Amino acid sequence: AKTGPKAFRADTTVVDADGVPVPVQLTIQDTVTLQTLQSSSAQAVSADGTIIAGYGSTKIANRAFVTTFLGMDESTGEAILESYILPMLGGGKFAEAYALTVTDEGVIYVAGRCDSPKGPVACIWFQGDDPATAETETWLIKDLGALSKKNKDAVATGIAYRVGSAVGDLIVVGRSQSILYPSEAFVWTGNPVLEDEVIGYFYDLEYILTKTGAGEASSMGSSWILWEATGISAAGDRIVGWGINPEGGVEAWVVTDYPFDELEFTHE
């Protein structure tokens, strides 16, 4: 728009005279603080099309948001939204949301990245008890980290919820700088709690495919450089992304039957 990029939602059943879906601008205003983002970009949407996550700008930097589409105001023609600007890590200057998943019970988990004193890290947001006032529920942020402990630069681009898994209910994919490459696909598993737990893992995907033997049939793993995982199926067993193939070309890839539970590193 004239004032900058704006998030929008288009219902394919609502069309103009030419049969083209009519986009509805989403003005993101935090329900609690009433802060309004200057620009916005919708990055992920729930299966029913009502819950949207993304990021927008303030005078200082980008902020992540999640919003619920409640319908249209018939008098103004504007979207009725319930929006929240998501919190940042201490010392962070910006945050961006790129993926979300919604459980059958309606619980929302959002994934993306947030700046930290050591650089951008992958993170997730979820609702829970406010640390300051336990009787109040609020949005919380969990730092997932990065593959490199020194020069951190990571972002989560996909998330799935698999209740009952031995390594945690959530699985997150994305990319991260590592000690070998400026970008590698990663997989994180765990639970949506602020405290660290012994279950779960955070590895680069190439390492998992190589050490479990899962990549042998398709020659994926050490024969590829898996630069980034861009999405994951709802069941958590299929991951897509792009990287450098054995011939040195840029190519999309898909990992099927991903061994997401407890990993057995039995291969050299």
N, C-alpha and C positions, 0 to 999 in steps of 0.2 A: 504494500500500500504506500501512499505518499509519505507516511510517517515511518516507514520501515517494514521489515518482514513481520507478518502476522500469522499465527497458527489458525487453521480453519478445520471445519468438519463438514463433510459433504455426505448427505443421505442420498443414496442412489435411487430412492423412490420419489424424491422431490426434485423435479426437473423443470427447466425453462421451456419456452416454446419450441426450441430446437431439440429437446430431449436430453439436454446436458444437465447433469446434477448441479444444483445450486450450492456453492460453498458458503458456509456461515462462519464469519470471523469469530474467533475466540479471544475475548479480552480477559486476560488473566489477572484477577485481583484476589489477594489473599483474604480468605474469609475472616481471619482473626485480626490481622494487623491492618487490613484494607490497603496494603501496598500493591500498586499496579505495575506490572512489567511493561517497559517501554516497547519492546518488540517481543515476539514469541515464535517458537517453532515446535510443532507437534511431531514427536518422534515415534511414539508407540500408542497402540489403542487396544482395548480389551476386545474379546471375541464378540460381545454384544454391541460394541461401538459406543459405549457411554463413558468409559473411563479412559482418559488420555494423559500421557506423560510427555514431557519435553523440557525445553528450557527457553528462557527469555532474558532480556538485558535490563539492567538498572544503570544508573549513572556511573557505577563503579565497575561492574563485571556481570557475567552471566549467572543466572540462578535457575536451579531445577524446579519444576512444578509438577503437580498432579491435579487434575480437575475432573469433575463428574458432570456430564451433560444431563441436565434435568428437563430439557424441553425448550420450546420457543415462547418468548413473550409475544402474545398476539397483538398487543398494542404498539410495541416498538419494533418488532421483528428481530430482536436481538436474542442471542442464546442465553438461557438461564443456567448459570454454572455455580458449582461449589468448588472453589479452588484453594490450594495450599501451596505456598512457596516453601520448598523443602529446606531443611537445615543444612548447614555446612560443618565441616570439621574445624576444630580449633586451629586458628592460624591460617585457614584456607581463604582464598580470595575469590573463588568461583566454583560453581557446581553445574553439572549438566546431566539430565536424565535421557536415556536412550532406549530403555526396554521396560516392560512390566509384565506381570502375570497376576491373575486373579483366581483364587481358589474357589471350589464349589460353594464354600461358605461365605464368599464375598470378601475375603481378606486380600488386600492389595500389597504386592511387593514390587518395588521399583529399583532398577539397576542403572548405573551410569558411572560418572567420575566426579571427584571433588579434589580441589587443590589442597595441598598440605604443606607444612614447612619444608618437606623433602621432595616436593613435586606432586603432580597429579597422581591419584591412586584410584583404583576401582573401588566402588562402594555400592551398598544397597540401602534403601530406605524402607521402613515399615512402621506400623503404628504400635505403640506400647505405652507403658506407664512413664510419665514424666519423671526423670531422676530427681527433680527438685520437689515435686508434689505427686506422690505415688497415686493419689486418688484421681488424677487428671490424665487422660490419654492424649498423646501427642505423636507427631511424626519423629522418628528417631533415625539416625544415620549410623551405619556400621562400616568401618574401614576394612576392605578386603586385602589391601596392600598391592604389591607389585612383584614381578619375578626378580627384579634387581633390588637389593636392599640399599644401594647407594644412590644411583640416579633413577629415581622413581618416575615413571611415565606410563600409566595404565588406564584403561577404560573398559567398563563392562558394557557389552552390546546385546546380550541375550540372557534370559532368565527363565527357569522352569521350576515348578513345584511338584515334588514326587514324595508324597507323604509315606512314612514308614521306611524310608531308605536307611541302611545301616550307617551311611556317611552323612546324614543330615537331610532335611526336607527340601533344601534349595540347591540348585545347580546353576552356576553362572559361567558364562563364557565371554571372551573378549580378546583384547590384545594388550601386551605389555612389553616395555623395553626389558631386555635381559642382558646378561654378561656377554652374550655372543652376538646378538642382533639388536637393531633399533626397535624391532617389533616382532613378537611371537604370539601365536594363539595360546590362550591359557584356559584352564578349567578350574573353577573353585567350587567346592561343595561344603555345606555346613548348615547350621540352623540360624534363624533370625533372632539372635540374642547378642547383646553388646559384649558380654564376657566371652573370652576365648574358651573353646572347648577342645577336648582331645579328639573328637570325631572330625571327619572331613579332611580335605586336602586342597592344596593349591600347587599345581604343576603346569608346565607348558605341555600342550597337547602332543607335540612330537615325542616328548619323553614318555608320555603315557602309552602312545601307540607302539613305540619301540619296545619298551620294557615289559608290556603285557603281551606282546605278540599280535595285538589286534590289527596292526597295519601291514602284516606280512603278505596277506592275500592280494592286496591291491598295490603293493610296493610303497604305500604311504609310510610316513615316519621319517627315518633318517635319510631317505632318498629325496624328500621334499624339504622346503623351508616353509613352514606354515605361518604366514605373516599375521593373519588375523582371523578369528572366528567371529562371524557377523550375526549368527542366529542359532537357535536351538529349538527342537521340537518340544511340544507340550509334555511329552512323556520323558524327555531328557535323553533319548537314545539315538538322536540324529543331530549332527552338528554340521553347519555349512560355513564356508569362509573362502578365502583366497590365499594364494602364496606362489612360490616359485617351484615349478615342477622339475623333475630330474633332467630335462633338456634345457633348463635355464629360462623358460618362458613363464609369463604370468598367467595363472589359470585358476579358475574356481574349483573347489573340491567339496565333497560331502563325506562325512564319516557316518556309516550306518552301524547299528547294533553297538553303540558306544558302551564300553564296560564301566558304567558310572558308579556301581557300588564299590565295595572294598576291593582295591586294586591288588593284584598279585604280580609283582615284578619278578618274573621267573626267567626272563630272557636277558642275554648278555647285551 
